[in-house]
Amino acid sequence: MTSPLTLVTGATGLVGNNVVRMLLERGQPVRVLVRAGCDPRPLEGLPVEVAQGDVRDRESVRRACQGAGCVVHAAGHVHIGWTGLELHRAINVEGTRHVAAAANEAGARMVHVSSVDALGIRSLENPADEETPPGGNLPIPYVVTKREAEQVVLDEVGHGLAAMIVNPGFMLGPWDWKPSSGQMLLAVGRRPFLLAPSGWFGVCDVRDVAAAILTALQRGDPGRRYITTGPTIRYADAMRVFAEVTGARVPISPPGPVVLAVVGRACDLWAKLTGHEPAVNSGALRMARLPKSHSSARAERELGYRVRPLRETVQDAWDWFRQYGYA
């Protein structure tokens, strides 16, 4: 029996590129939607069908979905800060609307790659799950538009689309070309002095997330969310592992709230003066302080999701960065 063609959006990003490679390893045909002029390295030498387009362009998305039996929508815009609402909404919300509608029209099953940041937050002692009501997070453009994108998918499910939502935590692993979340690992490995953010998060391996995505395509329940993250850990403890793997100095403990407030305000002022919001800003610092603790029990139970050891993930990610000249 011939495997269905899978369309992958965001195929040059961390999640999408790992999904593409995992599909090819399983002998399944893959089509990718890529923008003109994108970095050719992520897809170089891979036997994929290339459809040129942009998720913001409805017609190019419709053409790319034609003949596809499955769609993995991994494209998205990520900036943790207060700026860029228009761009976030154009890509994360309207782009998702185009992909979901086109997948439904093609009769394809779809997985929408969201984020745990789209979900509610409880406490370290009581981890949030897929049914936790929104709340506790910051109303920054990324969070707002990821929630809106999920609602777009659920609305299309109401019109017959067989779509599942996967909510990953903080991902590390190979094939992080841009790089994305790997920037934190690179920062530890490159800089002799670094402050660890205060707060907690869940770190997971992008390869484990990619495997869960493909399982969700096969047997996930339409309209269902699946959290894929790792055990809750302090940023300082995770960055200590980063330092041990990279041979760098251990980042110092997070500063107090007063220092963080001053740094955040200074970075926000810089953004106003220059028109460019840096990665360190009051929104990012406040997000890092949240008790981001989430349960992956549903994905473990229904998708067979498993989390490999943190050190293995960090080592593999660092080895990949070194192999490809990032470190």
QUIHUTA-V926700 format. One line per field, one symbol per residue. phi: phi as a letter, one per 20 degrees, with the letter a starting at -180 (. if undefined). burial: + if it has 24 or more other ideal C-beta (glycine too) atoms within 12 Angstrom, else -. A space follows every 10 residues. Layout:
BEGIN
phi: ???
burial: ???
END
This chain:
BEGIN
phi: .ffffdecem feegfgfffg fffffemdfc dcecffnfgf fgdfnefded derbffdgff ffffffneeb cdedfadcbe redngffgff efefffffff fffffemeec deedaffeef cdbffcgfcf effgqneeee gfffffffff fgffffgfdo fecddddfef dcqfmeffed ffgffffffe dfcbeefeoc bddcefffff ffffffgfcf egneecfcbd gfbfgfffff fgfffemeff gfgfffffff ffffffffff fffdmceffe bfffffffef ffccedgfff fedmfcdfgg ffffffffff fffdnec
burial: ----++++++ ++++++++++ ++++---+++ +++++--+-- -++--+-+++ +-+++++--+ ++-+++-+++ ++++++++++ +++++--+++ ++++++++++ ++++++-+++ ++++++++++ ++----++++ -+---+++-+ ++++++++++ ++++-++--- ++++++++++ ++++++++++ ++++++++++ ---+++++++ ++++++++++ ++++++++-+ -+++++++++ ++++++++++ +++-++-+-+ +--+-----+ --++--++-- +-----++++ ++++++++++ ++++++-++- -++-+-++-+ +-++++++-+ +----++
END
